[in-house]
Amino acid sequence: MSVRGKFLTFEGGEGAGKSTQVRYLQEALEGRGIDVVVTREPGGSPGAEEIRKLLVEGEPERWMPLTETLLFLAARSDHIARLIEGSLASGKWVVCDRFSASTLVYQGIARGVGVETVNTLQNSIPGMISPDLTIILDVTSEIGLARVARRSDNVETRFEQFDKKFHDTLRNAFREYSKTLGNKCVLVDGGSSAERVARDIWKIVDERLRP
């Protein structure tokens, strides 16, 4: 019987550097002989990727906050059932760019749905799981938005278009969230060079999960 794999998630505001650090961690884990599945939210399964287009493209007010939340959770339900759970059960490590913390922060707090409501909805997902480790990359909204402004040919700009107050709220909420999960969540300064951030993250993963 396979030993169950570990589930790691990266969180943070727009332009925090999650995608880059996911790649660095994937390389570090694979270099130590670990079978890694890299995925993202919204997305990660064919159906969830279709829902992703509805959520990350278009105008900021395209969806009412609760409708938006339900779309995210529909994508997550499919993602867990079709990719995450099976991968973990087979012994693979899953590294995911965003997961439940983003829903709590973006929709529960910044979009005003309410943390209690989001928690209730998330816990209703069949097979809902909690990460073994959540890594939150912390950057100021100025740094994050400057980074995303440099991206070319990117149509996934819906959340980037919200005002600065929205992005400042995201940062503060993620920082507060990092205090709630004890050893299963860590806040990492994402404002340094990508290589230095990657070294800091690897040290944390090595200490806490011992791959």
C-alpha positions as CSV (number, residue, x, y, z in Angstrom):
1,M,0.0,0.0,0.0
2,S,1.4,3.4,-1.0
3,V,2.2,6.0,1.7
4,R,-0.1,8.9,1.2
5,G,1.5,11.9,-0.4
6,K,1.8,15.4,1.0
7,F,-0.5,18.3,-0.1
8,L,1.2,21.7,-0.3
9,T,-0.5,25.0,-1.3
10,F,0.8,28.4,-2.2
11,E,-1.2,31.5,-1.4
12,G,-0.9,35.2,-1.7
13,G,-2.2,38.3,-3.5
14,E,-1.8,39.1,-7.2
15,G,1.8,39.2,-8.3
16,A,3.1,37.5,-5.1
17,G,5.2,35.0,-7.1
18,K,3.3,31.8,-6.5
19,S,3.7,30.3,-9.9
20,T,7.4,30.8,-9.9
21,Q,7.9,29.3,-6.5
22,V,5.7,26.3,-7.4
23,R,8.1,25.6,-10.2
24,Y,11.2,25.9,-7.9
25,L,9.7,23.6,-5.3
26,Q,8.7,21.1,-7.9
27,E,12.3,21.0,-9.1
28,A,13.6,20.6,-5.5
29,L,11.3,17.8,-4.7
30,E,11.8,15.9,-7.9
31,G,15.6,16.3,-7.4
32,R,15.1,14.2,-4.3
33,G,13.2,11.5,-6.1
34,I,9.7,12.6,-5.1
35,D,6.8,12.2,-7.6
36,V,5.2,15.6,-7.8
37,V,1.9,16.7,-9.3
38,V,1.7,20.5,-9.9
39,T,-1.8,22.0,-10.2
40,R,-3.7,25.2,-9.7
41,E,-7.0,26.7,-8.7
42,P,-9.3,27.5,-10.1
43,G,-8.5,24.7,-12.5
44,G,-6.6,21.5,-12.4
45,S,-9.1,19.2,-14.0
46,P,-10.8,19.7,-17.5
47,G,-14.1,20.9,-16.0
48,A,-12.5,23.1,-13.5
49,E,-10.3,24.7,-16.2
50,E,-13.5,25.6,-18.1
51,I,-14.9,27.3,-14.9
52,R,-11.5,29.1,-14.5
53,K,-12.2,31.0,-17.7
54,L,-15.4,32.3,-16.2
55,L,-13.7,33.5,-13.1
56,V,-10.4,35.1,-14.1
57,E,-11.3,36.7,-17.3
58,G,-13.6,39.7,-18.0
59,E,-14.7,42.7,-15.9
60,P,-14.2,42.8,-12.1
61,E,-18.0,42.9,-11.4
62,R,-18.8,40.2,-13.8
63,W,-20.2,38.0,-11.0
64,M,-22.0,38.7,-7.7
65,P,-19.7,37.7,-4.8
66,L,-21.8,34.7,-3.8
67,T,-22.1,33.5,-7.3
68,E,-18.4,33.8,-7.7
69,T,-17.8,31.8,-4.6
70,L,-20.1,29.0,-5.8
71,L,-18.2,28.8,-9.1
72,F,-14.9,28.5,-7.2
73,L,-16.2,25.7,-5.1
74,A,-17.7,23.9,-8.0
75,A,-14.3,23.9,-9.6
76,R,-12.7,22.7,-6.4
77,S,-15.1,19.8,-6.0
78,D,-14.2,18.6,-9.5
79,H,-10.5,19.2,-8.9
80,I,-10.4,17.2,-5.7
81,A,-12.4,14.3,-7.1
82,R,-10.6,14.1,-10.4
83,L,-7.0,14.9,-9.6
84,I,-5.9,15.8,-6.0
85,E,-7.3,12.9,-4.0
86,G,-6.2,10.2,-6.4
87,S,-2.7,11.6,-6.7
88,L,-2.3,11.8,-2.9
89,A,-3.7,8.3,-2.4
90,S,-1.1,7.0,-4.9
91,G,1.8,8.5,-2.9
92,K,2.4,11.6,-5.0
93,W,3.0,15.0,-3.5
94,V,0.6,17.6,-4.8
95,V,1.7,21.2,-5.1
96,C,-1.2,23.6,-5.8
97,D,-1.2,27.3,-6.8
98,R,-4.1,28.5,-4.6
99,F,-6.6,26.5,-2.6
100,S,-9.1,27.1,0.2
101,A,-7.3,30.0,1.9
102,S,-7.7,32.1,-1.3
103,T,-11.5,31.5,-1.2
104,L,-11.6,32.6,2.4
105,V,-9.6,35.7,1.8
106,Y,-10.8,36.8,-1.7
107,Q,-14.4,35.9,-1.5
108,G,-15.0,35.6,2.3
109,I,-13.3,38.9,3.3
110,A,-12.4,41.1,0.3
111,R,-15.6,40.3,-1.6
112,G,-17.7,40.4,1.6
113,V,-19.4,37.0,1.5
114,G,-18.3,36.2,5.0
115,V,-15.7,33.8,6.4
116,E,-18.4,31.7,8.2
117,T,-20.4,31.4,5.0
118,V,-17.4,30.4,2.9
119,N,-16.3,27.8,5.6
120,T,-19.8,26.3,5.6
121,L,-19.8,26.0,1.8
122,Q,-16.3,24.7,1.6
123,N,-16.9,22.0,4.2
124,S,-19.9,20.8,2.2
125,I,-17.6,19.7,-0.7
126,P,-17.4,15.9,-0.7
127,G,-13.9,14.8,0.2
128,M,-12.8,18.3,1.1
129,I,-9.2,18.1,2.4
130,S,-6.8,20.4,4.2
131,P,-3.2,21.1,3.1
132,D,-0.3,19.6,5.0
133,L,1.4,22.9,4.6
134,T,0.2,26.3,3.3
135,I,2.9,28.8,2.2
136,I,1.7,32.4,1.9
137,L,3.9,34.7,-0.1
138,D,3.7,38.2,1.3
139,V,4.3,41.3,-0.9
140,T,2.9,44.8,-0.8
141,S,0.1,45.5,-3.2
142,E,2.4,48.0,-5.0
143,I,5.0,45.3,-5.7
144,G,2.5,42.7,-6.7
145,L,0.5,44.9,-9.1
146,A,3.8,46.2,-10.6
147,R,4.8,42.6,-11.3
148,V,1.5,41.7,-13.0
149,A,1.6,44.9,-15.1
150,R,4.8,43.6,-16.7
151,R,3.2,40.4,-17.9
152,S,2.4,40.3,-21.6
153,D,-0.5,38.6,-23.4
154,N,-2.3,37.8,-20.2
155,V,-6.1,37.7,-20.4
156,E,-6.5,36.5,-16.8
157,T,-6.7,40.0,-15.3
158,R,-10.1,40.1,-13.7
159,F,-8.9,40.2,-10.1
160,E,-6.0,42.5,-10.9
161,Q,-8.5,45.1,-12.0
162,F,-10.0,45.6,-8.6
163,D,-8.9,48.8,-6.8
164,K,-5.9,49.2,-4.5
165,K,-8.1,49.0,-1.4
166,F,-9.2,45.5,-2.5
167,H,-5.5,44.4,-2.9
168,D,-4.5,45.9,0.4
169,T,-7.4,44.0,2.1
170,L,-6.1,40.8,0.5
171,R,-2.6,41.3,1.9
172,N,-3.8,42.1,5.4
173,A,-6.2,39.2,5.4
174,F,-3.6,36.7,4.3
175,R,-1.2,37.9,7.0
176,E,-3.9,37.4,9.6
177,Y,-4.8,34.0,8.2
178,S,-1.2,32.9,8.5
179,K,-1.6,33.1,12.3
180,T,-4.5,30.7,12.4
181,L,-3.0,27.3,11.4
182,G,0.0,26.9,13.6
183,N,2.7,24.7,12.1
184,K,0.6,24.1,9.0
185,C,0.9,27.6,7.6
186,V,3.9,29.9,7.1
187,L,4.2,33.5,5.9
188,V,7.2,34.1,3.6
189,D,8.5,37.4,2.5
190,G,8.0,37.4,-1.3
191,G,9.6,40.7,-2.0
192,S,13.2,39.3,-2.3
193,S,14.7,37.7,-5.4
194,A,13.0,34.5,-6.6
195,E,16.0,32.4,-5.8
196,R,16.2,33.7,-2.2
197,V,12.5,33.1,-1.6
198,A,12.9,29.6,-3.0
199,R,15.7,28.8,-0.6
200,D,13.6,30.1,2.3
201,I,10.7,27.9,1.2
202,W,12.8,24.8,0.8
203,K,14.2,25.2,4.3
204,I,10.6,25.4,5.7
205,V,9.4,22.4,3.7
206,D,12.5,20.3,4.7
207,E,12.1,21.2,8.3
208,R,8.3,20.6,8.5
209,L,7.6,17.8,6.1
210,R,11.1,16.1,5.8
211,P,10.8,14.9,2.2
